[in-house]
Amino acid sequence: MSIEQTASRDAARKPELRPANPRFSSGPCAKPPTFELIKLADAALGRSHRAAVGKDKLKAAIEGTREVLGIPADYKIGIVPASDTGAVEMAMWSLLGERKVEMLAWESFGAGWVTDVVKQLKIDAEVKTAEYGQIVDLASIDFANDVVFTWNGTTSGVRVPNGDWIANDRQGLTICDATSAAFAMDLPWDKLDVTTFSWQKVLGGEAAHGMLILSPRAVERLESYIPAWPLPKIFRLTKGGKLIDGIFTGATINTPSMLAVEDYLFALDWARSVGGLQGLIARADANAGAVHAFCDQNDWIANLAEDAATQSNTSVCLKFTDARIKDGAAFAKAVAKRLEAENIALDIGAYRDAPAGLRIWCGGTVETSDIEAMLPWLAWAFEAEIAAQTEAA
Ligand SMILES: Cc1ncc(COP(=O)(O)O)c(C=O)c1O
């Protein structure tokens, strides 16, 4: 064995400490650390969701969301079908077309909304895109138009730095997909006319339902504008030119999962127990901070998000930068596979449309101690894969 091989074998010794929870998936995300199935025993199962017990729970989910996220009293909050996708689609199909729209995208999900607007709705749209790792020129936006954007690009780890770029006196509406931002970042409600997220993201809830949050201006648009295209029942937010108020008080459009509702109520309680929104933000910041520090200490790995001001504190995306790596995609996959095989980190491969690399979920349900225990293993897996690549050559 050469000196080089001996050195890389020694570097590749496995760390002793292991994360207590290896779940670092970017959705569905880790459940709150105190989660146990037994805690859902009070779910209104086998009952009508229109019965008082079901309606009360749905209402508690809405009002709990308002309380934890600090959503103004005059904003409407609805539980809608089809997770975040359902909420975004409902908003776009119900509201867009009244005026020109600017579509902003810097990763896969934002790009998906562009496709819908341009190819399906065929609306007069100005599309502004940026490469993975970068963000569009936020100073270039004309708020006479409607604007659709993703607060945190889950597949690139690039987020908007804040809401300062959004005009207070805008004539158009802002439609914001905030699914990997809500409960981890400060959202300026006065700048957001439509905000969406799903339960399966930052609070580690179950997939199925989406949250649709409307400002008074969004409601005004809904009540004054009828799109030129037909809307299926599942998208309809108005009846006879008036908002269907029931959707925003717990009378859902169709049948919800009361098990998922119970799970979300549990997650909201857990959120309160760690200090509410500010506690959740602090937890995500600490987690992302640990990953950022690791990148600073190791010159073979870097944040995909180029500008520190736009680096996500939830979906932290990483790229390998070592010149010895021959096939970037195969290398990143092999590292993720090694960590999965050791039960150290599950589901951390980059999103399928994103550049090769890793994505480590840092939202508040993840414990910082688990991130800190996982990172030395990432160094181990990197060294082991470099050695394997050398041996294979
Ligand atoms: C930014 C963004 N938008 C939309 C979605 C789709 O969410 P869902 O599957 O909950 O509809 C995701 C999922 O990861 C996302 O990250």
The ligand as an ORCA input file, in Angstrom:
! r2SCAN-3c Opt
* xyz 0 1
  C     -40.767     25.077     -3.345
  C     -41.675     23.898     -3.468
  N     -42.856     24.054     -4.067
  C     -43.718     23.014     -4.188
  C     -43.407     21.774     -3.703
  C     -44.391     20.653     -3.867
  O     -44.916     20.379     -2.615
  P     -46.042     19.297     -2.374
  O     -45.491     17.991     -2.849
  O     -46.243     19.365     -0.909
  O     -47.225     19.727     -3.165
  C     -42.189     21.563     -3.067
  C     -41.823     20.231     -2.546
  O     -40.731     19.966     -2.159
  C     -41.311     22.654     -2.933
  O     -40.153     22.497     -2.322
*
